[in-house]
């Protein structure tokens, strides 16, 4: 996709607007799941309940961390699903929003 098309699509599909949070609480409490940095913060977004410092999902299983799989070891079906997920994030503006957040953090770190 060329730059002009990307800009036009980005303007048409606004991404989520980040809300300001005190730095010491950033990632611990949030109104947006993309700003969470702990499983306890993510728990309400998965309709889970916090029991003894653990998030229990509605199916009874605890919420856990996901494991990454090396791209070269993915099956053709897994690669297709991965590409479809990235394209969906790009279409709805979330991918660009996350990129902007990382750019801002990088600028802060370079000061």
C-alpha positions as CSV (number, residue, x, y, z in Angstrom):
1,X,0.0,0.0,0.0
2,X,1.5,3.4,-0.9
3,X,1.8,6.3,1.5
4,X,-1.0,8.4,0.1
5,X,-3.5,5.5,0.4
6,X,-2.3,4.7,3.9
7,X,-2.8,8.4,4.9
8,X,-6.2,8.6,3.4
9,X,-7.3,5.4,5.2
10,X,-5.8,6.5,8.5
11,X,-7.9,9.7,8.3
12,X,-11.1,7.8,7.5
13,X,-10.6,5.3,10.4
14,X,-9.7,7.1,13.6
15,X,-7.9,5.0,16.1
16,X,-8.6,4.9,19.8
17,X,-7.7,8.2,21.6
18,X,-5.2,7.5,24.4
19,X,-6.2,8.9,27.7
20,X,-3.6,10.5,30.0
21,X,-2.7,8.4,33.0
22,X,-0.2,9.2,35.8
23,X,3.1,7.7,34.8
24,X,3.4,5.6,38.0
25,X,0.0,4.0,37.2
26,X,0.4,3.5,33.5
27,X,-0.3,0.0,32.5
28,X,-1.7,-1.0,35.9
29,X,-5.2,0.5,35.6
30,X,-6.8,1.6,32.3
31,X,-10.0,2.3,30.4
32,X,-8.4,0.8,27.3
33,X,-7.1,-2.8,27.1
34,X,-4.2,-1.7,24.8
35,X,-2.7,0.3,27.6
36,X,-2.7,-2.6,30.1
37,X,0.7,-4.1,31.1
38,X,-0.6,-6.7,33.6
39,X,-3.0,-9.5,33.5
40,X,-5.0,-8.0,36.4
41,X,-5.5,-4.8,34.4
42,X,-6.7,-6.9,31.4
43,X,-9.0,-9.1,33.5
44,X,-12.2,-6.9,33.2
45,X,-11.8,-6.7,29.4
46,X,-12.1,-10.5,29.2
47,X,-15.1,-10.5,31.6
48,X,-13.0,-12.3,34.2
49,X,-13.0,-12.0,38.0
50,X,-10.0,-11.4,40.2
51,X,-9.6,-14.1,42.8
52,X,-6.5,-14.3,45.0
53,X,-4.4,-12.1,42.7
54,X,-5.4,-14.1,39.6
55,X,-7.9,-13.5,36.8
56,X,-10.3,-16.3,36.4
57,X,-12.2,-16.3,33.1
58,X,-15.9,-17.2,32.7
59,X,-14.9,-20.7,31.6
60,X,-13.1,-21.3,34.9
61,X,-9.5,-21.1,33.5
62,X,-7.0,-18.5,34.7
63,X,-6.0,-15.8,32.2
64,X,-2.4,-16.5,31.2
65,X,0.3,-15.0,29.1
66,X,0.4,-16.0,25.4
67,X,3.4,-17.6,23.9
68,X,5.0,-16.4,20.6
69,X,5.7,-18.8,17.9
70,X,8.6,-18.3,15.5
71,X,7.2,-17.2,12.1
72,X,9.3,-19.7,10.2
73,X,7.8,-22.6,12.2
74,X,4.2,-21.6,11.6
75,X,2.0,-23.8,9.4
76,X,0.5,-22.3,6.3
77,X,-2.9,-21.9,8.1
78,X,-1.3,-20.2,11.1
79,X,0.5,-17.7,8.7
80,X,-2.7,-17.0,6.9
81,X,-4.5,-16.3,10.2
82,X,-1.6,-14.2,11.4
83,X,-1.7,-12.1,8.2
84,X,-5.5,-11.7,8.4
85,X,-5.2,-10.5,12.1
86,X,-2.5,-7.9,11.2
87,X,-4.6,-6.7,8.2
88,X,-7.6,-6.3,10.5
89,X,-5.6,-4.3,13.0
90,X,-4.3,-2.1,10.1
91,X,-7.9,-1.6,8.7
92,X,-9.4,-0.5,12.0
93,X,-6.5,1.8,12.9
94,X,-5.3,0.0,16.0
95,X,-1.9,-1.0,14.3
96,X,-1.2,2.7,13.5
97,X,-2.3,3.8,17.0
98,X,0.1,1.2,18.6
99,X,2.9,2.4,16.3
100,X,2.4,6.0,17.4
101,X,2.6,5.0,21.0
102,X,5.9,3.2,20.4
103,X,7.3,6.2,18.5
104,X,6.4,8.5,21.4
105,X,8.1,6.2,23.9
106,X,11.1,6.0,21.7
107,X,11.3,9.8,21.5
108,X,11.1,10.0,25.3
109,X,13.8,7.4,25.7
110,X,16.1,9.4,23.4
111,X,16.0,12.5,25.5
